[in-house]
Amino acid sequence: MFACKKRNLICYGGAGSGKSVFAADKLAVRSMQEPMQFSLALVKVGDKRASTVFPQLVSAVGRLNAGAFWKINRSVYTLTFLPNGNSIACFGLDDAEKIKSVVDERGVNPTNIWVEEATQVTIRDLEQLNLRMRGRSPSYKQTIVTFNPISEHHPLKRFYFDTPQHGRTRICWTTYCHNRFLDDADRREMDALCERDPHYADIYVRGLWGALGNIIYGGFDMAPWPDVPEKDLYDELLFGLDFGYNNPTALIQCGLRDVALITQGTEYRFAGDVYLRERLYESQLTNADLIARMKLMELPVGAPIYADCAEPARIEELCRAGFNVYPCDKRAGSVLDGITLVKSLHVHTNEWNVNLNEEAALYHWLEDRNGIVLDKPVSMNDHALDGMRYALYTHLHPRMEGEGITVRDLIAEHEADIPVASFRALTS
């Protein structure tokens, strides 16, 4: 793979196989060994470069024992090899205008491009990136694409695997079994995933194209949103918050438009549109970190935030920081009822909701050993979806006739866990 000089180098397969480490190493070594190199390391959303491609590249420099020869700029996410001036720049594809015109300080066009988590980008993104690698170069140009194959229906499969490449592309499949640097604990974790859920294991352990037949949501609407100001798009605005630390903390914005309760005899359902926006999806956040992130977002004053009621202390701290946070409704049966409620609505997403979209593509019902589908979702990689469900179910469910339950009632259920002073603030 390192010696491959084809235009496209596709590295796909299971988690823990070393795909990203390889890509970072190759960019770093080529920058050190070949003249007039300028490399781009890209993810879909620029905010994620600080936790994905950039630290991988910094680690690569360390593995090569070459840190003294590199200038690492952590404020703009660039690395420059001082002996020859070659550099690597990290960008997000949400900053498309910069990508279109990017050259290094010497006027060199990109010669290497690494696209990480490529299932989150569009085929148009990849085509535009290929056009950026143009002009004379003393060595070959290459795009490295790394990803887990989440769905056999993904456009990447059609673009690289099912369409003739005319000798331009090398495809390499790897799993954790190929990675001699994993320890026994890592391998045991992979084996445990195979036991917990064979469908996830096919994708994240065996690195096979996913073919889930019992998807819960079936994909949300990716059509362009109405071209109107955000304040005119929604009738109501609310947020769902799923706490995490080792797992991601997810804050999902839900904009409601023309949402109404429909009654049919004794049956109730909702109709209308929900526009989702992924505001935060990040691991290793303390509550102080979370509060700082949320303050930078300038969330609408008074908009309700429905958070996991299993974390009363964290809810209290957010309330004291000035946020309008309520414990979500997690009564018995709320997961299935919440899924049913979400499926009754017309849910809109967009390509920037990368983690939410990936979760929705894989969120599926559990099967028993005999392959019988159970009324229980697989609780794995569902942080953004849980946040969305907390918000929509807790906010809308009380409107159903005969429920008579309000947000105040929900707060009262947790009165023993949250100080009374917070209740007065929350219920005012």
N, C-alpha and C positions, 0 to 999 in steps of 0.2 A: 504493500500500500504506500509505503514511503517513497519507493522508487517510481510509482505510477505517475506518468506525465499526461494522462488523458485530461480533456477539458473538464469533465465532471467526475468527481470521486464520491460515490454514494456510500455512506457508512451507516447501516441500519441494523437493528436487532434488539436484544434485551437490555435491561438496565444493568449497570455494573460491568459492562463488557469493555470499557476503556475507549469508547468512540470519541468522546470530547477531549480526553487527555491526549489521544493520538493527534487530533486536529490541532490542538494548541501547540503540541511539540513540533509538528511539521511546519506551522507558520513561523515559529521561533527559529528553528534550525535553518529554514530557507532564508530568513532575514539575515542570519549570521554568515551564511556561506555563499549566497548568490548576490551579484550586484543589481542595483536599481530595482529593488523589491519594495512594493507598498501593499500591505495586506489590510483587509477589512474583516472584522469579526462581528457578526450581526445576529441580533435576536429581533423578534417582532416588535416588542415594546421596549423603548430605550431605558425605562426605569429598571429593567431586569438585567441590564448589562453588568451592573455592579455586583450581582450575585451569581452570574453565569459565566460569560465568556472572559470578562476581565480577570477575575481571580484565577481562572484556568490558565491564562497566559502568564500571569505573574508566577504561578506555580511552575510552569514550564521553564521559565528563565531560571528559577531556583534549582530545578532538577538538573539543568545543564551547567550548574555552578558558574553562571555567567552574570550574576547580578551586578557586579562592579562595572560591567561594560554596557549596561542598559540604563537609560533614563526613563523612569516610570512616573507618569503624570496622573495621579489619582483623581484630580479634579475634572479632567476632560477625557479620562480613560484612553490614554495613548501610551505606547511603549516605543522607544527609539533606541536602536543599536548604534552606539556612538562611533565605533570605528568606521562604519560605511554610510551612516545616515538613513539606513532602511528603517521603516516604522510600521507599527500595527495600530490601527485605530478601531475602537469599538463604538458601534452605533446601534440605534433602534430603527427599524423600518417604518416607525410612525413619524420619523423625521425625513420624509421622502425627498424633500428639496435639497437637503445636504448631501444625500447619497447621489443624487443626479449629477452634481458638479464637483464631487470630492476629488482632490488630488493632494499629494503631499507637498511639503515645502519646496521640493525641487521641481514641482510640476509633473511628477510621475503619476500616471493613472493607476488604478488598482491592478495588481498582477495576481493576487490571491484573494479569494473570498471564502470565508467560513460561515455557513448558515447553521446556527445551532437551534435545536427544537423546531426543525423545519416543518413539522405538521401544522405549526401555527401560522405559517406564511402562505401566501397565495401563489399560484402559478405565475400570475402577472408579476409579482415581486421577483420571482426567480428569473423570469425573462428580462426584466429591466436590469437586474444585477449583471446578467451575462453581457448586456450591452455596455456596461461600465468598464469591462475589461477589454480595452481596445488600444491600438497604437503599437509601436515597436517596443520589443522587450528582448533583452539578451537571453532570456530563458522562457520556459513554458508558462502559460497562464492556467489557473485551475480554480474551480469552485468545489469546496468540500461541503457536503450536506450530511448532517448528523440528525438522527431521529429514532424514536420508537414507533413501529408501524401500528398505529392505534386502530385503523379500520381499513379493510380491503377495498372500501369504496372511496378512500381518500384520493384526491386528484394526483398526489405524488406517485401513487402506484401506476396510474394511467400514463403520467408524463414521463417517468423514467423506466418503468418496468414493462409496460404493455405496448410501448411505442418504439419502433426501431431507432436505435441511437447512432447507427452508421459508424461505429468504432470510436465515438467521442466519449463514452461513459464506461467507467468501471464500477461495479457494484460489489460491496463486501458485506456479508452478514456475519455478525458475531453475537455471542451470549456471554454470560458471566463465566461459563466453563472455559472460555478462551483466555480469561484474564488471570495470569499467574500471580498478580499482585494482590488479589483479594485474600483476606484471612479466613479462618474457619468460621468465625462468627458471621461474616458477610454471606458465606455460602449457606449456612444454616438458615439465615433469614430468607434467602431465595427459595430454599427447599420448603420452608414453612408457608410461603405464599402459594406454592403449588398445592399444598394441602387445603388451604383456606378457600381458594377459589380458582378452579382450573381455567376459567376464561381470562382473568387477569394474568394468570401465569403464562398463557399462550403469548400474550403481548409483552409483558414486562420481564418475564424470565426466559422464555423460549424465543422471543423476538419474532414471532410469526404475525402475519397480517391478521388483525382482529376480525372476527366474523360473529359478533354477538347477535343472537336472535331474539333476546328478551330485553331489549333496551327499554328503559322506563319512559323517557321523554321523547325519544325518537328525533332529536334535533330541534332546535329553536329556529325561528324565522330569521334568515340572514339578509333579507331584502333591505335596500337602503331606507333609512328612516325619513319621515317627512322633513322637508327643508324649511323648518321654522325654528325660531329661537326656543331654547329648552324650556323657558318659563311658559311658553304657549303650547308646548307639546303635552304637558301633563296636567291632569286635574288634581292629583295628589302625588306627593313625593315622600317616600319612606325608605328606610335602610334596614338591612339584616346583617348581623355581626356574629360570626362564628369564631370563638377564641381558639388560639393555638399557641404553641411555642416551638416544639420540635416539628409539629405539623403547622401548616400555614394558618395565620390569622386572616380571615376573609371578610371584607366589608363590601356588600353588594347594594347598589342603588337600584330601587324599583320605582319607576315612574308609571302611575296608573292613568289610563285614559278611557273614559266611557265605560268604566267597570260597574256592572249592575248585578244584583241578585235576581236570578230567574227561578221561579217556582213552577213546578209541574206536579200537581197533586200533592203528595207528601214528599216529593223529591226536590232538592234544592241544588243549584249550581250557580256559578258565576260566569259572566261573559264580559268581554272587553279586552283591551290591550294593555300589556305590561312591557315597558322598555327597560332593559337591564343594562347596568353599567358597572363594570368591575372597578371599584375605587381603590381596593387594597388587597393584596394577596402575597403575604410575606411571612417567612419563618423567623424564629429567634427574636421575636418582639416581646419585650417586657411591657407592662401596662404603661410605664412612662414613655417608652418608644411609641406605643400605639397612640397615646394622647397627643404626642408631638406630631405624628403623621396626620392625625385627624384635624388638628388645628391648622396645619398648612393647607388642607383641602378647602377650608372656608365653607363648610357644609351649611345649607340653608338653616337659618335660625328657627328653632321650633320643630323641625322635621323629626318625626319619631325614629328612633333606632331600636330595633328589637334584637336583643342579645341573648345568648345562651343562658337560661335561668339557672343552670348548674354552676355558674360562676358569680354568686352574689357579691363577693368582695370586689371583683373587678368591675361589676356594674356600678357599685357604690362609688368607686374611685373615678369612673368616667362621669358620673353625675356630679360629683364635687368639682370636676374640671369644667363643668358648664354644659355638658351634652345631655340631650333629651333622651335618655336610655331607659328602656323598659325590659323586664324579663320576658322572654318569649313564652308562648304556650306550648308546653311539652306534656300535656295530659296523655293518658293512655289512648292509643289509637291516633295520636296527632300526626305521626309520620305518614301513615297511609292516607289519612284524611287530607293532609297537606299536599301530598303528591296528587291526589285526585283534584284538589282545588287548583293547583298549578296547571294541570293538564286541561282543565276546563277553560283556561284563558289563552289568548293569542299572545305568546311570549316572543318578544323581539330581542335579538342580540346583534352584535356586530363583530367584525374581525379583530378588534382590539381587546375583546374580552377573552383573551387567549386561554386562561386557566379555566374559566367558567365553561367555555365551549368544549374544552378537552374533557372536563368532568362529565358534561352532558352527553358526549359521544360514547362514554364508557359506562355510564350509570345504569345498572341492570339488576334484575331480580335474582335472588339467590336460588340455586337449584340443589336438590338433595342428591344423594348418591345414585339414585335411579333416574336422574335427569328431569324430575318433576319440578316445575317452577313454583316457588313458594311466594306467599304474599309478604315478602320481606326483602328490602333492597340490600345489596352488598354494601356494607359500611366501610368503604375504602375510597380514597380520593374523592370526597364529597363535601369539601369544606365550603366552597362557593355555593354549591347547591343547597347545603343546609342553611347558610345565611339567607339565601333567597326565600327558602321555604319558611324560615322563622318569621320573616317580615310579612309575607303574603298571608300566611295562615293566621298569625296572631292579629293582624290588622283587619282582615276580612271576615274571618269565621264568626266573630260576635254578631255580625249583621244577619246571620241566619235566623229566621223566625223561630221563636221558642227557646233560643239559647239564653238570652238574658245576661250573658257574661260580658263584662267590659274590661278594659285595660286595668281599671282600679281593682276589679276582682282578682285579676291575675297577680297584681302587685301584692294584694292582701295575702295571697297564698304563700308568699315568701317573706311575710312581715317578721318572722322569727329570725330570718337570716340577714335582713338589710335594716340599718338604723332607721328609726321612725322619722328622723329629720329628712331623710331622703324621700320618704313617702309624701311628706307635705310638699316637697319641691316637685315631685313627679306628678302628683295629682292636682296641683294648683292649676 
